[in-house]
Each structure stands twice: as C-alpha cells, then as structure tokens.
Amino acid sequence: MTQQRKSQNASVVRGAWGEAVAVQMLRREGLVVVERNVRPCPWNRRLEIDVIAYEKKTDTIVFVEVKMHARLSARQRRLRSVNAQKLSNLKKACNAWRRINSYFGGVRFDVIEIYGDPQVGEPEIDHIRNVNLFVKREKFVKWKKEKEKVK
C-alpha cells in the first residue's frame, strides 16, 4: 500500500512565499540574510524569529517579523497582527539568540507586512523599521496638580 503525501496547508504556503518576498526585499536594500526561521529555545516552539539579517552600513543585526495579509484595506492599521503577546515572545527569542551567539552589538527590530497572494500579481510591501521592542516602557505617572493659593 502506498503512502499518500500530506498536502501543505494553504497558510503555510502563503507564509513561505511571504518570507521569500521579504528576504528578496531585504537583499535589494543591501542587508545580508544571516538566518531564517530560527527557534533559539527548543523547549518553546512559540519563540521563533522569521529572518535575521545584518546591515553593514550601521553594523546592526536586524530581527525581522514577516506578516502576511490577504488584502490591504484603508481601515486597517499597521502592525495590527503584532499584539503584546507576540512582541513578548519575539523579545524573548531575540534575547535568547543574542545570548547563544554572544552578540552584544547593535540590534534593531523590523516588521515587514506583505499584502497579496502568491497566485495573483505583485504584493504590496510595508517595511516598518525600528519597532520599539527592546526599549523599556516607562510607567505612566499621574502628576498631582498643586492648587495655587490665592491671597
């Protein structure tokens, strides 16, 4: 009896296509792709970095998250699919990669959003550079207003 091959999930195919488009764009911009689909923590499969690239002119490692969307709508906001949990996982994964590779140089985090379909025309690409991932957020401080005494 012959074994049937599993057909690939459509979202997996679209995701692989989106990453390939993002890598081509990064190379056109002069970045060197170091690694793809990196899971620095084998005990946690959620911690994955889509693309790690090196930008020579700024001597910076660039961690890139690639997000695929079917279409671009005027009502959609940028970074809509990168929520707080995803940012937390990405920060952990990036810091783990830096520890494993003993890298203490400059880092940057980018998100590349790709709108389109592999079967239909050219995709629209939105490259969002330097997303605040490594900056410690300040807590909101409620300042008390002192009432002025009127004489």
C-alpha positions as CSV (number, residue, x, y, z in Angstrom):
1,M,0.0,0.0,0.0
2,T,1.5,3.4,-1.0
3,Q,1.5,6.2,1.4
4,Q,-0.2,9.4,0.3
5,R,1.7,12.7,0.9
6,K,0.2,15.3,3.0
7,S,-0.9,18.4,1.1
8,Q,0.6,21.5,2.5
9,N,-1.7,23.9,4.3
10,A,-2.5,27.0,2.2
11,S,-1.5,29.4,5.0
12,V,1.9,27.6,5.3
13,V,2.4,28.1,1.5
14,R,1.5,31.7,1.7
15,G,3.7,32.3,4.7
16,A,6.7,30.7,3.0
17,W,6.0,32.9,-0.1
18,G,5.8,36.0,2.1
19,E,9.1,35.2,3.8
20,A,10.8,34.7,0.4
21,V,9.4,38.1,-0.8
22,A,10.7,39.8,2.4
23,V,14.1,38.2,2.0
24,Q,14.4,39.4,-1.6
25,M,13.4,42.9,-0.5
26,L,16.0,42.9,2.3
27,R,18.7,41.8,-0.1
28,R,17.8,44.6,-2.5
29,E,18.1,47.1,0.4
30,G,21.7,45.8,1.0
31,L,21.1,43.6,4.0
32,V,22.8,40.2,4.4
33,V,20.4,37.4,5.5
34,V,22.1,35.5,8.3
35,E,19.4,33.0,9.2
36,R,15.7,32.2,8.6
37,N,13.1,30.6,10.8
38,V,15.3,30.5,13.9
39,R,14.0,28.8,17.1
40,P,16.6,29.6,19.7
41,C,14.8,27.9,22.5
42,P,14.0,24.2,21.6
43,W,11.8,23.9,24.7
44,N,9.4,26.7,23.5
45,R,8.2,26.4,19.9
46,R,6.4,29.7,20.0
47,L,9.7,31.6,20.2
48,E,10.7,32.0,16.5
49,I,12.4,34.7,14.5
50,D,11.4,34.8,10.9
51,V,14.5,36.4,9.5
52,I,17.8,37.6,11.0
53,A,19.8,40.0,8.8
54,Y,22.9,42.1,9.1
55,E,23.0,45.7,7.9
56,K,26.7,46.6,7.2
57,K,26.4,50.4,7.0
58,T,25.1,50.6,10.5
59,D,26.8,47.5,11.9
60,T,23.5,46.2,13.2
61,I,21.7,42.9,13.4
62,V,18.1,43.2,12.3
63,F,15.5,40.8,13.6
64,V,12.5,40.7,11.1
65,E,9.0,39.5,11.7
66,V,7.1,38.8,8.5
67,K,3.3,39.1,8.5
68,M,1.1,38.1,5.6
69,H,-2.3,39.6,4.8
70,A,-4.7,38.8,2.0
71,R,-5.5,42.4,1.2
72,L,-4.9,45.9,2.2
73,S,-7.8,47.9,3.4
74,A,-8.0,51.6,4.3
75,R,-9.5,50.8,7.7
76,Q,-6.6,48.5,8.7
77,R,-3.9,49.8,10.9
78,R,-0.2,49.0,10.7
79,L,1.1,46.2,13.0
80,R,-2.4,45.0,13.7
81,S,-1.3,41.4,14.0
82,V,1.6,42.0,16.2
83,N,0.0,42.1,19.6
84,A,1.5,42.3,23.1
85,Q,1.9,38.5,23.4
86,K,3.7,38.3,20.1
87,L,6.0,41.2,21.0
88,S,6.8,39.5,24.3
89,N,7.7,36.2,22.5
90,L,9.8,38.0,19.9
91,K,11.7,39.8,22.6
92,K,12.4,36.6,24.4
93,A,13.5,34.9,21.2
94,C,15.8,37.7,20.1
95,N,17.4,37.9,23.6
96,A,17.9,34.1,23.6
97,W,19.6,34.3,20.1
98,R,21.9,37.1,21.4
99,R,22.9,35.1,24.4
100,I,23.5,31.9,22.5
101,N,25.6,33.7,19.8
102,S,27.3,36.0,22.4
103,Y,26.3,39.0,20.3
104,F,26.4,42.3,22.2
105,G,26.4,44.7,19.2
106,G,23.6,46.9,17.9
107,V,20.2,45.4,17.2
108,R,17.0,46.6,15.5
109,F,13.6,45.0,15.1
110,D,11.6,45.4,11.9
111,V,8.2,44.2,10.8
112,I,7.5,43.5,7.1
113,E,3.8,43.3,6.3
114,I,3.0,41.8,2.9
115,Y,-0.4,42.2,1.3
116,G,-1.3,39.8,-1.5
117,D,-1.5,36.3,-2.8
118,P,1.2,34.2,-4.5
119,Q,-1.1,33.4,-7.4
120,V,-2.3,37.0,-8.0
121,G,0.2,39.7,-9.2
122,E,2.7,41.6,-7.2
123,P,2.4,42.0,-3.5
124,E,2.3,45.3,-1.6
125,I,5.1,45.5,1.0
126,D,5.1,47.7,4.1
127,H,8.5,47.7,5.8
128,I,8.2,49.1,9.3
129,R,11.7,49.8,10.7
130,N,12.9,50.1,14.3
131,V,9.8,48.9,16.1
132,N,10.1,49.5,19.9
133,L,10.8,46.0,21.1
134,F,14.0,46.5,23.1
135,V,13.1,49.8,24.8
136,K,11.9,49.5,28.4
137,R,8.5,51.2,28.5
138,E,8.0,53.8,31.2
139,K,5.1,53.5,33.6
140,F,2.5,56.2,33.4
141,V,3.0,58.6,36.3
142,K,0.0,60.7,37.3
143,W,1.3,64.0,38.4
144,K,-0.7,65.8,41.1
145,K,-1.5,69.4,40.5
146,E,-1.0,71.6,43.4
147,K,-3.6,74.2,43.9
148,E,-2.3,77.7,43.9
149,K,-3.3,79.7,47.0
150,V,-4.9,82.9,46.1
151,K,-4.4,85.7,48.6
